Amino acid sequence: MRPKTARLGGVLAAGVALTLGLAACGDGGTEAKPADGGSSAAASSTVKIGFMGDLTGPNAGIVIPPRNGAKLVIDEYNKTNPAVKVELVEYDSQGDPSKAVALAQQAIKTDKVASMIGPAFSGESAQVGPVLEEAEIPSITASATNTKLAENGWKFWHRILPNDSVQGPGIADFIAGAAAAKNVFVIDDKSEYGKPLADAVRAQLTTKGAKVTDDSLDPAESDFSSVVNKVAAAKPDAIFFGGYYAAAGNLLKQLRDKGVKDAKFFSGDGSLDRGLIDGAGAPNAEGALVGCPCYIATPDVTDAKVKGFADAYKAAFSADPSIYAAEGYDAATVFIEAIKAGNTTPDKINTFIGTVDLAGVSKQVKFGSNGEVEAKDIYMYQVKDGAITLLGKAAEAKLG
């Protein structure tokens, strides 16, 4: 799963959903457009937008922020008393593909959503994608990064952040460049997210002349000693983990406890959460680096649009925006803009998405014919003094 950037405009202060912004969240719905591809002619007074992802499971920390971002946009839009209101319907998949498919069927057949934000993770996206495609329900994921999702020929699927074929090389270039690592141990969690991301890092590191040692772990287990012992023996300059923050924190703690102190620890967007620090312990997590195709509005941001988004988010949720909050805001904004333009059926919303070119909070939002967003920036973050801080774009950032 991965992260992208966001920007907010003064429109937010006016209580109107900005023409950019993505996010996802919601409350259960009322009436909505039929989910049969938009064949109904009558305009609905309420349009339902779904949000699907792990909202209560072990990796909910990277799904709740985009849900909140989406909720922010929709709440602000509804406060303007529009002729067509929007209702967010949440689907808690807990990151389980089998649950996600059943929830997608419910969203289509029972709730009759007109569009979907998500699914949040790559594994569930691979299973739900064909279901939404057959029903002709447009979707925008704010966090699923598996490259192959864009290779299915889906016409109703979209992604608002760069994929792993962009994220992996971006992080690898930083590891070999700014971090000057020559000997790198790369570990993956065997998932549809973690392994392809780790493979992309491995491949790019090889082109940079780095020595790469490979291994995998099962995130369902708690004892990673087999992998940890191999890392200790390899004495790497850097370690990269492809997986989610729950396992990443546990792995990092065990590495440091084993005496692997000097190797820099890297991971991808699935680990960009406070849970990494909590799982490893603040002293062990200090200095850890995480790459993400997401832009987080940190407290020190000066850009007026991004600061406006960050302030509104904090006022609404009593927390600073974190991973994929901006992407969720932007994704929801695309749907809101479609509805404001009079597109309330799935087919018309999907057609509108193909014309979008919006200055979002996270990035300029414009989709290619394969559903991929055209913006390709990867950002690097580092744990400093027990907090996640932004170093900058991976191509430009330097170690602190």
N, C-alpha and C positions, 0 to 999 in steps of 0.2 A: 504494500500500500504506500502510498507516497504523498507528498504534499505539493501547491502552486501558489501564486501570489494574489494579492487583493488590493483594491483601492476603493475608497469611498468618496462620495462627493457631498457637496453641501446639500444635495437633494435629500440626504438622509435627515438632516436637521429639519427639513420642511415636512418630514413625515411621509415622504413619497419614496417608493423604491427606486433607487438610482438605476440608470440604464446600464450599470455594470454590476457586479456584485454577484456572489454565488454563496449559497449556503444551504443547509438543509436542516429541518427540524419539524416539529409540528404537533398538531392536535388532531384527533380523529375527525372525520369529515361529515359533511352533509351531502346535499345533492351535487352531482358533478356531471361532466360530459360522459356520454357512453364511451366505453373503451373498445369500440369495434372498428377503430381506424378513423373515426370521426364522421360516420355516415349520417348522424342526426343533424337536421337542419336548424332546429331551434336553439337559440343561445341560452346557455344555462346561467342562472343567477349566482351560482357557486361552482367553481371549478376546483377539483381535488388534485393536489400534487402529492405524490408519495415520497417518503424518505426511507431508504432501506440500509441497514447496517447493524453492526454490533453495538447495541446501546446499553447492554447490561453484562456482557461477557468479559473475558480477561483482557481484551484489547479495546475496550470501549473508550478509553482515553483519547484515541485518535479518531473516533467517530462522533462523539458528542459535540466537539467544536464545530465541524461542518454542519451538523444538525442545528446547532444554535445560530450559526451564520444564516442559514436558510430561514429559520424562524424570524430572525431580525428583519429581513427583507419583507417577508409576508406580513408580519404584524404591522410594520410601517405602512405598507400598501393598503391594508384593510382599514387603517385608521383614517384614510382619506375618504371613506365611504363611497367606494367605486360602485358602478352599476353591477359589475361582476366581481364578486369577492373570491378569495382563494382560501382553501382549507388544506392544511398540511396533515397528512395521515402518516403516522410513524409505523414502521415494520421492523421490529427487533429480531434480526436474524441470528444474533450472537456470533456472527461470522461463520455459521454452519451452512454450507451450500444446500443441503437437503431441506433445512428449514426455510431457506431463502426462496427456493422454488415454490414451496407450498404457499408462502406469503405472497409471492408474485401472482399466483393464481387467484388468491383472495383479492388482491389489489385490482386485478383485471375484471374478474367475474362478479364479485360482491360489491366492492367499494367503487368500482368504475372510475379509477383515477385517469386523468388525462395525460399525465406525465410522471416521471419518476426521477428523483435525485438519488443516485446510487446504482447498484449496490456499492458498498464502501470498499470491499476487499476483492482481490483478483479471483480467488477461487469461487466465490459465490457469483461473481460477475460472469464467469465462464458458463455457469449453469443457468443463471437467470436470463442472460442475454437472448438465447433462442426463444424463450417464453415471451419476453416483451416484443421481440422482433415479429413473431407470428401474430401477436395481437396488435401490432403496429402502434405500440406505445413508446413515444420518444423518451429517452433517458439521457442524463448527464451524470457521470460519476465524478466526484470531487476528490477521489483518493486511490482508485484502483489503477495500478501501473503496469501490469503484465503486458508486454509488447504485443503478444499474439491476439489480444482482445480486438485489436484494430484490423486483424487479418481475416475476419469471418465474413466480410462482405455485408455486414449489417448496415441498414440504412437509417435505423431509428436510434442507434447507439452513438454516444458522444463522450469525450473525456476532456476535462478542463485543465489537465496538467500534463507535463511531458511524461513519456513512458520510460520503462526501465532501460531501453536501448539508448536513452539519453542520460538518464540518472546514473546508471552504472559507470559508463565511461567518464562522466563528469566527476564523480567521486574518485575514480581510479586516477584520473589526471592530477587531482589534488593530492592524493596519497603519494604518488611518484614525484610530483612537482613540489608544492609548498612544504609537504611533510618530508620530502627527500628519502622516502623509504625504498630500500633495495631488496629487502627480504620480507615478504608479506604472507601471512597465514590467513586464508579465506575460508570461512565456515558458513554453511547455509542450514536452514531448518527444514529442507526438503519440500517446502510448500510451493504452491503455484505462484506465490509472490517472492519468497525468499530465495529459492534456487535460481530462477532466471536472473534475478538481480545480481546475485553472487557470481553467476556465470559471466555476466556482462562485465563485472569488475575484474574477474580473472582474465578474461580475454584482453581487456584494455591494458592491464598491468603487464601482461606478457609482451605487448607491443612496445612498452616502455623499457623493456629490458630487466624488469624486476623478477626475482626468484619467487615463485608462487607455490605454496603448499596448500592442498585441499583437504577438507573434511566436512562432515555433516553431523547434525545432532537432532534428537527428537525433542521438540519443545514441551511435549506432554510429560517428559521425565523431569526429575529435579536434580539428578546427579549427572553432571557433565564431565566427570573426572577423566573418562577415556579421551575426550577431545582436549581437555585442559592439559593432561600429561603430554600429549603430542605437541601442543603449542609450546609448553615449557622446554621440551627437548629441541625444538626447532629454533629457539631464540630469535624470533622475528623482530624486525623494526616496527612493524605495524600489524594489526589484526583487523580484519573486516568481517562483520557478521551480517548475513542476509536473513532477516526475520523480524519479529515484532518485539516491542520493548519488554514484555514480561520475561521472555527467555533471555533477551539481551542483558537485562539487569542481573539476572541470576548468573549468566555466563561471566560477566565482567567481575562480579564478586568472587567467583571461584578462581578466576585467573589471578586476581590480585592476591587472594589468600594463598595461592600456590607459589607466589613469589614472582609472578610475571608482572613486574612493576614498570619497566621502562618502555615496553612496546605501546605505541599509541593505539587506542581502541577506536575503530570506526564502525558506523552502521548506516543504514538507509532510512528513509522516511518512516518506516514502520516502527522505528525506535525513538522517534522525535516526540517524547512525552515525558512528563515528570516521573512516570513510573520507572523509567530507566534509572534515574537517580535514586529513587526510593528502593528499588530492587537491589542495586549494587551497594547502596550506602554512599552518602555524600563524599566521603574521603576517597572511595574507590572510583567513583564516577567523575571526579574532578579531572578536567582536561579531555574527557571523551568527546569525540567529534561525530556529528551526524549530518549527512547530506540529504537534501530534500528538494523535490521539484515544487516546493511551496514557499510562499513568502509570508512570514509571520510578522504582524505589526507589533514589534517590541515597544516597551514603554518609552524608549528614547527616539522613536521615529519622529521625523520633522515634516515629512510630506503631508500637506494639508488634508488631502483626500483620505490617505491611509490613517492619519491621526483621527479624523472625524469618525471613520469606521471603528477604530479601536476604542474611542471614547463612548460611542453609542453601544458597542458590544459590552463594555465593562459596566455601563449603566444598567443594561438589561439583564446581565447574567452574573454580576458581582465578581467578575474574573477577567483577566486580560485575554484577548484572543490568542489561541494557540494553533497547533497544526491543522491545516485545512479549513480553518474558520473562514478565511477570506475566499477560499475556493468554493465553499458551500454557499457563501453569500453571493458570489458571482453566478454560480449555477442557478440558484433560485431567481436571481435578477433576470437571467435570460428568459425564463418561463414567464415572469411577471411582465416583462416587456412585450412578449408575444401576446399575452392576454390583453394588455393595454392597447395593443394595435388591433384588437378585435378577433384574435385567433384563439378560440376556446375549445376546439376539437383536436384530438391527437394528430390527425394528418396535417391540419393547418399550423399547429404549433411546430411540428417537425419541419415543415417547409420554411417557417420563419427562422428556425435555428440555422438553416443553411445560409441565411442572409446576414446573420449577426456579425457586427464588427464594433464591439463596445470596449471602452476604456474601463476595465474592471478594477477592483481593488487589488487583486492579485496580479493582474496582467492585462494586456490587450486581448480580448476574447474574440477569437475568430476561428472557425472550424474548417478543416479540410474536408474533402469529399469522403474520406474514410472515417470521419468523426473525431480525428485527432486535433487538438488545439495547435495553432501555429507557433505560439510562443514556446521557447525551449530553454529558458534559464533554470539552472540548478543552483541552490543556495547551500552554504555550509554554516552549521551551527556548532557551538562548543559549550560544554558545561564549565562555567566559571563561578567560583564562590557559591556552589550549590544551586545555580540557576542556568537555564538555557539561554545563551546569548547568540546573536547573529554576527557572523564574521563577514558575510557578504556573498556575492556571486562566486561560485566555485572557481571560475576562470580567473578571478581577480583577487580573491581572499588570501590572506596570509595568516599564519599561526600567531596567536596572541602570546 
